[in-house]
Amino acid sequence: MLKERRPWTDVLNMLRASAKKRKLPFTLTVESFRAWCAQTGYLEKRGNKPEDMTVDRIDWNEGYHIWNIQMM
């Protein structure tokens, strides 16, 4: 139900788990990530097909910060 009601939170939880697994810093907040999603249209463009968008870190030496993510 969370995935349907608040998809940005579901994606954020997946990113947080990935950061924890990789032992990377994670400073994204629900509010900042939701605003980023609205600004970029990420939620409408994400998926599992090759042409769909994913969240990528701009600088691989840095963790998951709002200034260090982009759509790929």
N, C-alpha and C positions, 0 to 999 in steps of 0.2 A: 504494500500500500504506500509506503514511503516513496518508492520509485515513481508511482503515479501522481501522488499529491505534491511532492517536493523533489523533482528529479535532480535539481542542483545539489541537494544534500546527499543523494545517493552517489553521484559522481564524486563529490568532495570526499566522501567516506572511502571510495575506491582509491583516490589519489593519496589520502592519508595512509592507507594500508600499504600502498606501494612505497611511499616515503619511509615508513617504519621498517619495511622489509629491507630496503636499501640503506638504512641508517642515514637518511638525509633530513636536514632541517625542514620543518613544515610550519609556515606561518599564515596560511590561507584561512580566512574566516568565512563563515556562511554568508555574511553580508557582502564582503568584497568579492567572493566568488560568484554570488548571484548577480551582482552588478556587472561583473566581467562577462558572464553568460548572456545577459541582456544586451550588452554593448556589442558583443561579437556574433550573437546568434548561434552560439555553440550548441545549445540543447537541440535546436532544430536540425543541425547539420551532423551530429554525431551518429555513430553506428559501427557496424562490423564489416561493411563492404570496403574494398580498397579505396574508393573515392570519397568515403566518409571522413569526417574530421576527428582528430584526437587532440588531447592536451599534451603539449611538449614543453620541456624546459629550454629556454633560450640559451642559457649558459649551463652546461652540464656539470660544471664545478660547483654550482650553487644548488640549493634545495628548491622546494616548492614555495615560492613567494609570489605575490600578485604581480610584481614587476618582472618576474622571471618565467612567466608562462605565455604560451602562444598556441594558436590553433595550427595544426599541421594536417 
